[in-house]
Amino acid sequence: MTPSVKVLIIEDDKDIVELVRYNLEKDGYQMIACGDGITGLAQVRKSSPDLLILDLMLPKLSGLEICKEIRRDEKLHRLPILMLTARGEEADRVVGLELGADDYVTKPFSPRELGARIKALLRRVQPPGEEAKLLEIGTLRVDPVSYRAQREGKTLPLSTLEFRLLYFLASRPNRVFSRDQLLDSVWGSDRFVTPRSVDVYVRRLREKVERNPEKPEYLKTVRGAGYLFETRAS
């Protein structure tokens, strides 16, 4: 791991921070730590990290609010976010994914597990291969080189994983993919999220891509089978 990769952790438990710091710095990451939400959000904007490790339960400003603010910010909305949650917080994890987190680790966690999650997220933000092509479908434009999608000339604030899911479906139009197929293709074999996470991501995409998320033009559900990107109407 090159020392140019900068990881910011926002966590108020000093023991967890030191455990993470020791293991990440040993693997060659740069690490910055903040102990409360307000300071942490300011540090995200100041330091432009490559990845954010974010506790949900924070003093001054919650992790969910930080997640929401980051995804609203045009300069930060593609930042990979790894949530830290307690074991019993499934509802909070779902909300966190809906607000823009990319993955989560439940406490207590092993340094090895955390390291694997970080590497997996960083792999997913790598530039696409040469075969990736610009897509123009109706008023939608999807550019895999810049990881940017536009609708009617307006840039859509997609996270990296949201973009990957959109590009995968849009580049294979009118084909139905199950949740497991999407997990394998978009998240990869080193995934840790569940099939339920696909539903959350599709919901997030509809909110950003569709004129009316309740009656989507493109991102369609095929009951009992999965999802497809429909272009027949275009």
C-alpha positions as CSV (number, residue, x, y, z in Angstrom):
1,M,0.0,0.0,0.0
2,T,1.4,3.3,-1.0
3,P,1.8,6.1,1.7
4,S,-0.2,8.4,-0.6
5,V,-3.5,6.8,0.5
6,K,-5.1,9.0,3.2
7,V,-7.7,7.6,5.6
8,L,-9.7,9.8,8.0
9,I,-11.4,8.2,11.0
10,I,-14.1,10.0,12.9
11,E,-14.5,8.1,16.1
12,D,-14.8,9.1,19.8
13,D,-13.5,5.9,21.3
14,K,-9.8,6.5,21.7
15,D,-9.0,2.7,22.0
16,I,-10.6,2.0,18.7
17,V,-8.8,5.0,17.1
18,E,-5.4,3.7,18.3
19,L,-6.1,0.2,17.2
20,V,-7.1,1.4,13.7
21,R,-4.1,3.8,13.6
22,Y,-1.6,1.1,14.5
23,N,-2.8,-1.3,11.9
24,L,-3.4,1.2,9.1
25,E,0.0,2.9,9.5
26,K,1.6,-0.5,9.6
27,D,0.1,-1.2,6.2
28,G,1.4,2.1,4.9
29,Y,-1.7,4.3,5.0
30,Q,-1.6,7.9,6.2
31,M,-4.2,8.4,9.0
32,I,-6.0,11.4,10.4
33,A,-8.3,11.0,13.4
34,C,-11.1,13.2,14.8
35,G,-13.1,12.6,18.0
36,D,-16.4,14.5,17.2
37,G,-18.7,15.0,14.3
38,I,-18.3,18.8,13.8
39,T,-14.5,18.6,13.9
40,G,-14.6,15.5,11.7
41,L,-16.8,17.1,9.0
42,A,-14.5,20.1,8.9
43,Q,-11.5,17.9,8.5
44,V,-13.1,16.0,5.6
45,R,-13.5,19.3,3.8
46,K,-10.0,20.4,4.7
47,S,-7.9,17.3,4.0
48,S,-9.8,15.6,1.1
49,P,-9.1,12.0,2.3
50,D,-9.2,9.0,0.0
51,L,-11.5,7.1,2.4
52,L,-13.5,7.9,5.5
53,I,-14.1,5.5,8.4
54,L,-17.2,6.9,10.2
55,D,-18.7,6.0,13.5
56,L,-22.5,6.5,13.6
57,M,-22.8,7.5,17.3
58,L,-20.7,10.7,17.7
59,P,-20.8,13.8,19.9
60,K,-21.9,17.1,18.4
61,L,-22.9,15.8,15.0
62,S,-24.0,12.2,14.2
63,G,-22.3,10.0,11.6
64,L,-25.6,9.9,9.7
65,E,-25.7,13.7,9.4
66,I,-22.0,13.7,8.3
67,C,-22.9,11.1,5.6
68,K,-25.8,13.2,4.4
69,E,-23.6,16.4,4.2
70,I,-20.8,14.6,2.3
71,R,-23.2,13.2,-0.3
72,R,-24.7,16.7,-0.8
73,D,-21.2,18.2,-1.5
74,E,-20.2,18.2,-5.1
75,K,-16.5,18.0,-4.2
76,L,-16.9,15.1,-1.8
77,H,-19.9,13.0,-2.9
78,R,-17.7,10.3,-4.4
79,L,-15.7,9.8,-1.2
80,P,-15.8,6.1,-0.1
81,I,-17.4,5.9,3.4
82,L,-17.1,2.9,5.7
83,M,-19.4,3.0,8.7
84,L,-18.7,1.6,12.2
85,T,-21.8,0.4,14.0
86,A,-22.7,-1.6,17.1
87,R,-24.1,-5.1,16.6
88,G,-27.7,-4.3,17.3
89,E,-28.0,-1.3,15.0
90,E,-29.3,-2.9,11.8
91,A,-31.9,-0.1,11.3
92,D,-29.1,2.5,11.5
93,R,-27.0,0.6,9.1
94,V,-29.8,0.6,6.5
95,V,-30.3,4.3,7.0
96,G,-26.6,4.8,6.7
97,L,-26.5,3.0,3.4
98,E,-29.5,5.0,2.2
99,L,-27.8,8.2,3.1
100,G,-24.7,7.3,1.1
101,A,-22.4,5.0,3.1
102,D,-20.7,2.3,1.0
103,D,-20.1,-0.4,3.5
104,Y,-20.1,-1.1,7.2
105,V,-18.2,-3.0,9.9
106,T,-19.9,-4.0,13.2
107,K,-18.1,-3.5,16.5
108,P,-16.2,-5.3,17.8
109,F,-14.2,-6.0,14.6
110,S,-10.8,-7.5,13.9
111,P,-8.1,-5.3,12.3
112,R,-7.9,-7.9,9.5
113,E,-11.5,-7.5,8.7
114,L,-11.3,-3.7,8.7
115,G,-8.2,-3.9,6.4
116,A,-10.0,-6.2,4.0
117,R,-13.0,-3.8,3.8
118,I,-10.8,-0.8,3.2
119,K,-8.9,-2.5,0.4
120,A,-12.1,-3.6,-1.2
121,L,-13.5,-0.1,-1.2
122,L,-10.4,1.4,-2.6
123,R,-10.3,-1.2,-5.4
124,R,-13.8,-0.1,-6.4
125,V,-12.7,3.5,-7.0
126,Q,-10.0,2.5,-9.5
127,P,-10.4,3.8,-13.0
128,P,-12.3,1.6,-15.4
129,G,-10.6,-0.4,-18.2
130,E,-10.2,0.8,-21.7
131,E,-13.3,-1.1,-22.9
132,A,-15.6,1.3,-20.9
133,K,-17.6,3.5,-23.2
134,L,-19.5,6.7,-22.9
135,L,-23.3,6.0,-22.7
136,E,-26.0,8.4,-24.0
137,I,-29.5,7.2,-23.3
138,G,-32.3,9.7,-23.9
139,T,-31.4,12.7,-21.7
140,L,-29.0,10.6,-19.6
141,R,-25.2,10.7,-20.2
142,V,-22.9,8.3,-18.3
143,D,-19.2,8.8,-18.6
144,P,-17.1,6.0,-17.1
145,V,-13.8,7.9,-17.6
146,S,-14.8,10.8,-15.3
147,Y,-17.2,8.7,-13.2
148,R,-19.8,11.3,-14.0
149,A,-23.5,11.0,-14.9
150,Q,-25.6,13.8,-16.2
151,R,-29.3,14.2,-16.8
152,E,-30.4,17.0,-19.1
153,G,-27.0,18.5,-18.8
154,K,-27.1,18.5,-15.0
155,T,-24.5,16.5,-13.1
156,L,-26.0,13.9,-10.8
157,P,-24.3,13.6,-7.3
158,L,-23.5,9.9,-7.4
159,S,-21.1,8.1,-5.1
160,T,-18.6,5.8,-6.7
161,L,-20.6,2.7,-6.0
162,E,-23.8,4.3,-7.1
163,F,-22.0,5.2,-10.4
164,R,-20.7,1.7,-10.8
165,L,-24.1,0.2,-10.3
166,L,-25.7,2.6,-12.8
167,Y,-23.0,2.0,-15.4
168,F,-23.2,-1.7,-15.1
169,L,-26.9,-1.8,-15.6
170,A,-27.0,1.0,-18.3
171,S,-24.3,-0.7,-20.3
172,R,-26.3,-3.9,-20.4
173,P,-29.8,-2.5,-21.2
174,N,-33.0,-4.4,-21.0
175,R,-31.4,-7.4,-19.2
176,V,-32.6,-8.5,-15.8
177,F,-30.0,-9.1,-13.1
178,S,-30.6,-10.7,-9.8
179,R,-29.3,-9.1,-6.6
180,D,-26.6,-11.8,-6.3
181,Q,-25.5,-11.2,-9.9
182,L,-25.3,-7.4,-9.2
183,L,-23.3,-8.0,-6.0
184,D,-20.9,-10.3,-7.9
185,S,-20.4,-7.9,-10.8
186,V,-20.5,-4.5,-9.0
187,W,-19.2,-5.2,-5.5
188,G,-17.0,-8.2,-6.5
189,S,-16.0,-11.4,-4.8
190,D,-14.6,-9.5,-1.8
191,R,-17.9,-8.0,-1.0
192,F,-19.3,-7.8,2.5
193,V,-22.7,-6.2,1.9
194,T,-25.9,-8.3,1.7
195,P,-28.4,-8.7,-1.1
196,R,-30.6,-6.2,0.8
197,S,-28.0,-3.6,0.2
198,V,-28.7,-3.7,-3.6
199,D,-32.3,-2.6,-2.9
200,V,-30.9,0.4,-0.9
201,Y,-28.6,1.3,-3.7
202,V,-31.2,1.1,-6.4
203,R,-33.5,3.3,-4.3
204,R,-30.7,5.8,-3.9
205,L,-30.1,5.8,-7.7
206,R,-33.7,6.3,-8.5
207,E,-33.8,9.3,-6.2
208,K,-31.0,10.9,-8.2
209,V,-31.6,9.6,-11.8
210,E,-35.3,9.4,-12.3
211,R,-37.7,12.3,-12.8
212,N,-40.2,10.4,-10.6
213,P,-38.6,7.7,-8.4
214,E,-42.0,6.2,-7.7
215,K,-42.5,5.6,-11.5
216,P,-39.0,5.0,-12.9
217,E,-38.3,5.3,-16.6
218,Y,-35.0,3.5,-16.5
219,L,-34.3,1.5,-13.3
220,K,-37.1,-1.1,-13.2
221,T,-37.9,-3.8,-10.8
222,V,-38.8,-7.2,-12.1
223,R,-40.7,-8.8,-9.3
224,G,-39.1,-12.0,-8.1
225,A,-36.2,-11.7,-10.5
226,G,-34.2,-8.5,-9.9
227,Y,-33.5,-5.2,-11.7
228,L,-33.0,-4.0,-15.2
229,F,-32.1,-0.7,-16.9
230,E,-34.8,-0.2,-19.6
231,T,-34.1,1.8,-22.7
232,R,-37.1,0.8,-24.9
233,A,-38.9,4.1,-24.0
234,S,-35.8,6.1,-25.0
